[in-house]
Every structure is written in C-alpha cells, then in structure tokens.
C-alpha cells in the first residue's frame, strides 16, 4: 500500500502537481496507479470538484491531546484547471501503458508522458503553470 501510494505521488509530481496540499487531497481519492486505468475524464473532473468543496469531517490526528476534538472539519483544497488536465493526461497515459502491456515505471518521466500526445508539450510551454 505504501509503495503504491508513493508511486501515485511520484506520478503526480512528474506531471507537475507539486503542491503538497493538492497531492495529499488527490491521494486521498486515488491510492494506486490501478485507479487511473478505470478513471474516465468525467471521474477526474468530478473528483476535482469534490476536493474543492469544503464539507464533512475527518479524524483529528491530534485527538489524543487533552481538549482536542475527535474530528475536525474538512476544508476544500483548490485544484487548478491545469492540474485537472494533467490528471486526465496521466490517466490517458496509464491506460496507454495498460493497452500496450507495459508496466508502470517507478519514476515517471514527464517527457515520455508528453510525447504520446502531440502538442501537449507545446501547450505546457505556453501556459504558465507556476
């Protein structure tokens, strides 16, 4: 489980999702690369919308401290449109690997990922993603 989660985090960083809050919020929903095999564009868009919406609670990691509540409110995490598009691209790449019977790499190479779609690298250079 920890290795699969590390692989997902590595893949997210390779496609340019370097914000820790965004990466942590996404890995709450996607815990292994296998999820990307079945993730449709609509699934990813819905996931990003749900991550952005605040609401609900989650267990407090500091609940054992005196006076700390057992659960704390979940605040939304803003997922940029660029990050959403890169997640869709990553899902496409993972499905491509599956179709061609290739294993997932432990270290994802962004240049290889962008090379399977013509024009993506040019698009990435035009938009400032910082």
N, CA and C atoms as an extended XYZ file, in Angstrom:
390
Properties=species:S:1:pos:R:3:atomname:S:1:resname:S:1:resid:I:1 pbc="F F F"
N         0.827       -1.195        0.000 N   UNK     1
C         0.000        0.000        0.000 CA  UNK     1
C         0.871        1.259        0.000 C   UNK     1
N         1.904        1.293        0.842 N   UNK     2
C         2.768        2.476        0.906 CA  UNK     2
C         3.541        2.655       -0.392 C   UNK     2
N         3.962        1.561       -0.999 N   UNK     3
C         4.691        1.653       -2.275 CA  UNK     3
C         3.771        2.152       -3.383 C   UNK     3
N         2.538        1.686       -3.400 N   UNK     4
C         1.576        2.126       -4.417 CA  UNK     4
C         1.266        3.604       -4.254 C   UNK     4
N         1.122        4.050       -3.008 N   UNK     5
C         0.846        5.455       -2.747 CA  UNK     5
C         2.045        6.320       -3.135 C   UNK     5
N         3.243        5.843       -2.870 N   UNK     6
C         4.449        6.572       -3.263 CA  UNK     6
C         4.540        6.688       -4.779 C   UNK     6
N         4.135        5.645       -5.485 N   UNK     7
C         4.153        5.669       -6.946 CA  UNK     7
C         3.150        6.701       -7.478 C   UNK     7
N         1.989        6.787       -6.862 N   UNK     8
C         0.992        7.784       -7.272 CA  UNK     8
C         1.530        9.191       -7.020 C   UNK     8
N         2.113        9.415       -5.856 N   UNK     9
C         2.671       10.734       -5.541 CA  UNK     9
C         3.787       11.109       -6.510 C   UNK     9
N         4.620       10.132       -6.863 N   UNK    10
C         5.692       10.366       -7.823 CA  UNK    10
C         5.120       10.739       -9.182 C   UNK    10
N         4.079       10.034       -9.616 N   UNK    11
C         3.450       10.320      -10.906 CA  UNK    11
C         2.824       11.710      -10.907 C   UNK    11
N         2.184       12.088       -9.813 N   UNK    12
C         1.579       13.413       -9.723 CA  UNK    12
C         2.649       14.493       -9.796 C   UNK    12
N         3.759       14.269       -9.132 N   UNK    13
C         4.846       15.236       -9.185 CA  UNK    13
C         5.454       15.300      -10.585 C   UNK    13
N         5.527       14.159      -11.264 N   UNK    14
C         6.095       14.131      -12.617 CA  UNK    14
C         5.263       14.933      -13.603 C   UNK    14
N         3.946       14.971      -13.409 N   UNK    15
C         3.098       15.745      -14.321 CA  UNK    15
C         2.936       17.189      -13.866 C   UNK    15
N         3.614       17.564      -12.805 N   UNK    16
C         3.628       18.967      -12.405 CA  UNK    16
C         2.718       19.343      -11.259 C   UNK    16
N         2.127       18.373      -10.583 N   UNK    17
C         1.293       18.675       -9.413 CA  UNK    17
C         2.211       18.592       -8.201 C   UNK    17
N         2.847       19.733       -7.895 N   UNK    18
C         3.867       19.747       -6.850 CA  UNK    18
C         3.359       20.322       -5.534 C   UNK    18
N         2.193       20.950       -5.556 N   UNK    19
C         1.627       21.487       -4.326 CA  UNK    19
C         1.271       20.339       -3.398 C   UNK    19
N         1.795       20.366       -2.185 N   UNK    20
C         1.623       19.254       -1.239 CA  UNK    20
C         0.159       19.064       -0.860 C   UNK    20
N        -0.561       20.166       -0.644 N   UNK    21
C        -1.986       20.050       -0.283 CA  UNK    21
C        -2.776       19.381       -1.401 C   UNK    21
N        -2.520       19.803       -2.637 N   UNK    22
C        -3.221       19.198       -3.771 CA  UNK    22
C        -2.878       17.721       -3.885 C   UNK    22
N        -1.598       17.387       -3.778 N   UNK    23
C        -1.170       15.989       -3.906 CA  UNK    23
C        -1.787       15.131       -2.808 C   UNK    23
N        -1.802       15.650       -1.581 N   UNK    24
C        -2.395       14.883       -0.478 CA  UNK    24
C        -3.898       14.694       -0.679 C   UNK    24
N        -4.586       15.732       -1.151 N   UNK    25
C        -6.027       15.625       -1.381 CA  UNK    25
C        -6.328       14.620       -2.489 C   UNK    25
N        -5.523       14.616       -3.529 N   UNK    26
C        -5.741       13.680       -4.635 CA  UNK    26
C        -5.447       12.253       -4.197 C   UNK    26
N        -4.388       12.057       -3.409 N   UNK    27
C        -4.053       10.698       -2.977 CA  UNK    27
C        -5.010       10.177       -1.908 C   UNK    27
N        -5.865       11.034       -1.356 N   UNK    28
C        -6.950       10.532       -0.513 CA  UNK    28
C        -7.948        9.755       -1.364 C   UNK    28
N        -8.124       10.187       -2.621 N   UNK    29
C        -9.074        9.535       -3.525 CA  UNK    29
C        -8.430        8.454       -4.378 C   UNK    29
N        -7.218        8.685       -4.822 N   UNK    30
C        -6.520        7.746       -5.711 CA  UNK    30
C        -5.330        7.182       -4.947 C   UNK    30
N        -5.413        5.926       -4.574 N   UNK    31
C        -4.372        5.331       -3.735 CA  UNK    31
C        -3.446        4.385       -4.477 C   UNK    31
N        -3.739        4.088       -5.746 N   UNK    32
C        -2.830        3.261       -6.539 CA  UNK    32
C        -2.972        3.626       -8.009 C   UNK    32
N        -1.983        3.270       -8.801 N   UNK    33
C        -1.996        3.582      -10.223 CA  UNK    33
C        -3.117        2.833      -10.946 C   UNK    33
N        -3.585        1.744      -10.367 N   UNK    34
C        -4.666        0.967      -10.984 CA  UNK    34
C        -5.948        1.786      -11.130 C   UNK    34
N        -6.150        2.755      -10.254 N   UNK    35
C        -7.347        3.588      -10.335 CA  UNK    35
C        -7.340        4.393      -11.633 C   UNK    35
N        -6.157        4.803      -12.076 N   UNK    36
C        -6.067        5.577      -13.314 CA  UNK    36
C        -6.476        4.752      -14.537 C   UNK    36
N        -6.383        3.426      -14.444 N   UNK    37
C        -6.794        2.576      -15.569 CA  UNK    37
C        -8.288        2.703      -15.855 C   UNK    37
N        -9.067        2.884      -14.814 N   UNK    38
C       -10.521        2.943      -14.979 CA  UNK    38
C       -11.077        4.349      -14.843 C   UNK    38
N       -10.225        5.317      -14.517 N   UNK    39
C       -10.675        6.692      -14.315 CA  UNK    39
C       -10.973        7.349      -15.656 C   UNK    39
N       -12.212        7.760      -15.814 N   UNK    40
C       -12.611        8.481      -17.023 CA  UNK    40
C       -12.364        9.975      -16.808 C   UNK    40
N       -12.469       10.734      -17.878 N   UNK    41
C       -12.323       12.179      -17.761 CA  UNK    41
C       -13.363       12.751      -16.803 C   UNK    41
N       -14.593       12.260      -16.901 N   UNK    42
C       -15.657       12.744      -16.016 CA  UNK    42
C       -15.389       12.401      -14.556 C   UNK    42
N       -14.841       11.201      -14.308 N   UNK    43
C       -14.498       10.809      -12.935 CA  UNK    43
C       -13.480       11.782      -12.354 C   UNK    43
N       -12.466       12.114      -13.133 N   UNK    44
C       -11.415       13.009      -12.638 CA  UNK    44
C       -11.974       14.420      -12.412 C   UNK    44
N       -12.804       14.899      -13.333 N   UNK    45
C       -13.408       16.223      -13.156 CA  UNK    45
C       -14.288       16.259      -11.917 C   UNK    45
N       -15.093       15.223      -11.708 N   UNK    46
C       -15.947       15.151      -10.511 CA  UNK    46
C       -15.112       15.073       -9.240 C   UNK    46
N       -14.025       14.288       -9.276 N   UNK    47
C       -13.152       14.169       -8.113 CA  UNK    47
C       -12.560       15.533       -7.755 C   UNK    47
N       -12.100       16.277       -8.755 N   UNK    48
C       -11.524       17.598       -8.501 CA  UNK    48
C       -12.562       18.559       -7.936 C   UNK    48
N       -13.793       18.504       -8.448 N   UNK    49
C       -14.866       19.357       -7.913 CA  UNK    49
C       -15.149       19.003       -6.453 C   UNK    49
N       -15.189       17.710       -6.148 N   UNK    50
C       -15.478       17.286       -4.777 CA  UNK    50
C       -14.360       17.644       -3.818 C   UNK    50
N       -13.118       17.621       -4.290 N   UNK    51
C       -11.990       18.007       -3.438 CA  UNK    51
C       -12.064       19.496       -3.121 C   UNK    51
N       -12.516       20.289       -4.086 N   UNK    52
C       -12.598       21.741       -3.891 CA  UNK    52
C       -13.695       22.147       -2.925 C   UNK    52
N       -14.753       21.361       -2.848 N   UNK    53
C       -15.877       21.720       -1.987 CA  UNK    53
C       -15.574       21.375       -0.536 C   UNK    53
N       -15.677       22.361        0.337 N   UNK    54
C       -15.479       22.032        1.747 CA  UNK    54
C       -16.705       21.314        2.302 C   UNK    54
N       -16.505       20.579        3.341 N   UNK    55
C       -17.627       19.909        3.999 CA  UNK    55
C       -17.216       18.582        4.584 C   UNK    55
N       -17.968       18.158        5.544 N   UNK    56
C       -17.676       16.892        6.194 CA  UNK    56
C       -16.584       17.037        7.243 C   UNK    56
N       -16.213       15.912        7.808 N   UNK    57
C       -15.167       15.899        8.832 CA  UNK    57
C       -14.221       14.736        8.576 C   UNK    57
N       -13.076       14.786        9.224 N   UNK    58
C       -12.157       13.661        9.188 CA  UNK    58
C       -11.503       13.526       10.556 C   UNK    58
N       -10.956       12.348       10.863 N   UNK    59
C       -10.374       12.123       12.190 CA  UNK    59
C        -9.229       13.088       12.479 C   UNK    59
N        -9.216       13.607       13.670 N   UNK    60
C        -8.166       14.523       14.092 CA  UNK    60
C        -6.902       13.723       14.407 C   UNK    60
N        -5.782       14.024       13.747 N   UNK    61
C        -4.555       13.277       14.048 CA  UNK    61
C        -4.013       13.554       15.453 C   UNK    61
N        -4.443       14.655       16.065 N   UNK    62
C        -4.006       15.012       17.417 CA  UNK    62
C        -5.113       14.801       18.443 C   UNK    62
N        -5.976       13.825       18.207 N   UNK    63
C        -7.135       13.608       19.078 CA  UNK    63
C        -6.751       13.169       20.483 C   UNK    63
N        -5.578       12.565       20.640 N   UNK    64
C        -5.202       12.083       21.975 CA  UNK    64
C        -4.758       13.203       22.915 C   UNK    64
N        -4.534       14.402       22.389 N   UNK    65
C        -4.169       15.532       23.245 CA  UNK    65
C        -5.393       15.978       24.044 C   UNK    65
N        -5.197       16.433       25.271 N   UNK    66
C        -6.338       16.845       26.093 CA  UNK    66
C        -7.056       18.055       25.484 C   UNK    66
N        -8.357       17.963       25.401 N   UNK    67
C        -9.188       19.041       24.886 CA  UNK    67
C        -9.316       19.082       23.367 C   UNK    67
N        -8.634       18.185       22.677 N   UNK    68
C        -8.707       18.172       21.215 CA  UNK    68
C        -9.939       17.391       20.768 C   UNK    68
N       -10.650       17.888       19.766 N   UNK    69
C       -11.841       17.163       19.297 CA  UNK    69
C       -11.454       15.886       18.554 C   UNK    69
N       -12.363       14.929       18.507 N   UNK    70
C       -12.100       13.654       17.835 CA  UNK    70
C       -12.078       13.821       16.319 C   UNK    70
N       -12.896       14.743       15.812 N   UNK    71
C       -12.920       15.005       14.371 CA  UNK    71
C       -12.784       16.499       14.139 C   UNK    71
N       -12.266       16.865       12.973 N   UNK    72
C       -12.130       18.267       12.614 CA  UNK    72
C       -12.778       18.490       11.246 C   UNK    72
N       -13.248       19.719       10.983 N   UNK    73
C       -13.916       19.963        9.698 CA  UNK    73
C       -12.946       19.856        8.524 C   UNK    73
N       -13.459       19.366        7.422 N   UNK    74
C       -12.654       19.238        6.205 CA  UNK    74
C       -12.854       20.497        5.358 C   UNK    74
N       -11.777       21.205        5.134 N   UNK    75
C       -11.821       22.379        4.270 CA  UNK    75
C       -11.463       21.940        2.856 C   UNK    75
N       -12.003       22.605        1.888 N   UNK    76
C       -11.715       22.263        0.497 CA  UNK    76
C       -10.295       22.642        0.105 C   UNK    76
N        -9.784       21.964       -0.902 N   UNK    77
C        -8.462       22.253       -1.455 CA  UNK    77
C        -8.663       22.636       -2.911 C   UNK    77
N        -8.165       23.794       -3.292 N   UNK    78
C        -8.337       24.256       -4.668 CA  UNK    78
C        -7.453       23.436       -5.605 C   UNK    78
N        -8.077       22.827       -6.602 N   UNK    79
C        -7.363       22.085       -7.636 CA  UNK    79
C        -7.454       22.922       -8.913 C   UNK    79
N        -6.308       23.344       -9.419 N   UNK    80
C        -6.316       24.211      -10.598 CA  UNK    80
C        -6.782       23.453      -11.839 C   UNK    80
N        -7.210       24.205      -12.820 N   UNK    81
C        -7.651       23.615      -14.091 CA  UNK    81
C        -6.476       22.900      -14.767 C   UNK    81
N        -5.293       23.464      -14.646 N   UNK    82
C        -4.106       22.828      -15.228 CA  UNK    82
C        -3.838       21.485      -14.563 C   UNK    82
N        -3.955       21.430      -13.233 N   UNK    83
C        -3.741       20.169      -12.521 CA  UNK    83
C        -4.788       19.141      -12.932 C   UNK    83
N        -6.032       19.585      -13.112 N   UNK    84
C        -7.094       18.676      -13.546 CA  UNK    84
C        -6.782       18.103      -14.928 C   UNK    84
N        -6.329       18.953      -15.841 N   UNK    85
C        -5.982       18.488      -17.186 CA  UNK    85
C        -4.799       17.520      -17.153 C   UNK    85
N        -3.859       17.788      -16.264 N   UNK    86
C        -2.709       16.885      -16.150 CA  UNK    86
C        -3.101       15.531      -15.561 C   UNK    86
N        -4.078       15.518      -14.669 N   UNK    87
C        -4.587       14.252      -14.154 CA  UNK    87
C        -5.259       13.449      -15.268 C   UNK    87
N        -6.004       14.145      -16.115 N   UNK    88
C        -6.647       13.475      -17.250 CA  UNK    88
C        -5.582       12.905      -18.180 C   UNK    88
N        -4.514       13.674      -18.415 N   UNK    89
C        -3.406       13.203      -19.249 CA  UNK    89
C        -2.725       11.986      -18.617 C   UNK    89
N        -2.532       12.025      -17.307 N   UNK    90
C        -1.910       10.899      -16.617 CA  UNK    90
C        -2.770        9.651      -16.736 C   UNK    90
N        -4.083        9.805      -16.594 N   UNK    91
C        -4.982        8.653      -16.740 CA  UNK    91
C        -4.893        8.087      -18.153 C   UNK    91
N        -4.828        8.962      -19.144 N   UNK    92
C        -4.697        8.500      -20.529 CA  UNK    92
C        -3.391        7.726      -20.698 C   UNK    92
N        -2.309        8.244      -20.116 N   UNK    93
C        -1.001        7.591      -20.224 CA  UNK    93
C        -1.019        6.211      -19.567 C   UNK    93
N        -1.638        6.112      -18.397 N   UNK    94
C        -1.710        4.824      -17.706 CA  UNK    94
C        -2.540        3.825      -18.514 C   UNK    94
N        -3.644        4.287      -19.096 N   UNK    95
C        -4.440        3.396      -19.959 CA  UNK    95
C        -3.642        2.973      -21.189 C   UNK    95
N        -2.817        3.884      -21.721 N   UNK    96
C        -1.945        3.553      -22.857 CA  UNK    96
C        -0.947        2.459      -22.460 C   UNK    96
N        -0.355        2.600      -21.283 N   UNK    97
C         0.583        1.571      -20.810 CA  UNK    97
C        -0.121        0.228      -20.665 C   UNK    97
N        -1.325        0.240      -20.143 N   UNK    98
C        -2.093       -0.991      -19.956 CA  UNK    98
C        -2.421       -1.632      -21.301 C   UNK    98
N        -2.865       -0.810      -22.267 N   UNK    99
C        -3.208       -1.332      -23.593 CA  UNK    99
C        -2.012       -1.956      -24.300 C   UNK    99
N        -0.834       -1.380      -24.081 N   UNK   100
C         0.362       -1.879      -24.760 CA  UNK   100
C         1.142       -2.866      -23.898 C   UNK   100
N         0.541       -3.316      -22.807 N   UNK   101
C         1.130       -4.317      -21.895 CA  UNK   101
C         2.493       -3.903      -21.354 C   UNK   101
N         2.602       -2.651      -20.993 N   UNK   102
C         3.840       -2.144      -20.401 CA  UNK   102
C         3.610       -1.886      -18.919 C   UNK   102
N         4.611       -2.132      -18.107 N   UNK   103
C         4.443       -1.892      -16.665 CA  UNK   103
C         4.532       -0.398      -16.347 C   UNK   103
N         3.995       -0.021      -15.187 N   UNK   104
C         4.150        1.349      -14.714 CA  UNK   104
C         5.588        1.514      -14.269 C   UNK   104
N         6.142        2.640      -14.547 N   UNK   105
C         7.501        2.929      -14.083 CA  UNK   105
C         7.432        3.451      -12.650 C   UNK   105
N         8.460        3.131      -11.897 N   UNK   106
C         8.529        3.662      -10.539 CA  UNK   106
C         8.752        5.166      -10.614 C   UNK   106
N         9.639        5.595      -11.510 N   UNK   107
C         9.885        7.013      -11.734 CA  UNK   107
C         9.269        7.407      -13.075 C   UNK   107
N         8.218        8.194      -13.063 N   UNK   108
C         7.586        8.637      -14.299 CA  UNK   108
C         8.432        9.727      -14.937 C   UNK   108
N         8.557        9.679      -16.240 N   UNK   109
C         9.314       10.659      -16.995 CA  UNK   109
C         8.320       11.586      -17.696 C   UNK   109
N         8.256       12.864      -17.306 N   UNK   110
C         7.282       13.763      -17.929 CA  UNK   110
C         7.468       13.883      -19.445 C   UNK   110
N         8.702       13.860      -19.922 N   UNK   111
C         8.942       13.985      -21.361 CA  UNK   111
C         8.317       12.813      -22.114 C   UNK   111
N         8.429       11.615      -21.564 N   UNK   112
C         7.828       10.440      -22.211 CA  UNK   112
C         6.305       10.537      -22.174 C   UNK   112
N         5.786       10.991      -21.053 N   UNK   113
C         4.343       11.128      -20.918 CA  UNK   113
C         3.804       12.128      -21.933 C   UNK   113
N         4.472       13.266      -22.079 N   UNK   114
C         4.020       14.282      -23.026 CA  UNK   114
C         4.227       13.854      -24.475 C   UNK   114
N         5.174       12.977      -24.723 N   UNK   115
C         5.480       12.607      -26.101 CA  UNK   115
C         4.374       11.768      -26.754 C   UNK   115
N         3.510       11.130      -25.942 N   UNK   116
C         2.474       10.301      -26.561 CA  UNK   116
C         1.326       11.123      -27.110 C   UNK   116
N         1.254       12.390      -26.708 N   UNK   117
C         0.212       13.274      -27.234 CA  UNK   117
C         0.875       14.444      -27.950 C   UNK   117
N         0.713       14.530      -29.272 N   UNK   118
C         1.331       15.649      -29.974 CA  UNK   118
C         0.709       16.974      -29.544 C   UNK   118
N         1.559       17.962      -29.345 N   UNK   119
C         1.081       19.288      -28.981 CA  UNK   119
C         0.970       19.540      -27.493 C   UNK   119
N         1.052       18.524      -26.667 N   UNK   120
C         0.904       18.740      -25.225 CA  UNK   120
C         2.101       19.505      -24.683 C   UNK   120
N         3.296       19.155      -25.128 N   UNK   121
C         4.489       19.857      -24.643 CA  UNK   121
C         4.443       21.330      -25.056 C   UNK   121
N         3.981       21.610      -26.277 N   UNK   122
C         3.868       22.994      -26.716 CA  UNK   122
C         2.844       23.735      -25.863 C   UNK   122
N         1.731       23.080      -25.578 N   UNK   123
C         0.676       23.666      -24.760 CA  UNK   123
C         1.214       23.986      -23.369 C   UNK   123
N         2.020       23.088      -22.819 N   UNK   124
C         2.566       23.268      -21.495 CA  UNK   124
C         3.543       24.443      -21.450 C   UNK   124
N         4.251       24.681      -22.552 N   UNK   125
C         5.200       25.779      -22.581 CA  UNK   125
C         4.484       27.123      -22.679 C   UNK   125
N         3.329       27.156      -23.297 N   UNK   126
C         2.598       28.416      -23.477 CA  UNK   126
C         1.968       28.883      -22.167 C   UNK   126
N         1.390       27.952      -21.417 N   UNK   127
C         0.688       28.299      -20.178 CA  UNK   127
C         1.658       28.321      -19.010 C   UNK   127
N         1.637       29.392      -18.243 N   UNK   128
C         2.473       29.474      -17.056 CA  UNK   128
C         1.786       28.711      -15.942 C   UNK   128
N         2.385       27.631      -15.493 N   UNK   129
C         1.749       26.763      -14.502 CA  UNK   129
C         2.290       26.988      -13.097 C   UNK   129
N         3.010       28.066      -12.888 N   UNK   130
C         3.578       28.273      -11.562 CA  UNK   130
C         2.593       28.901      -10.607 C   UNK   130
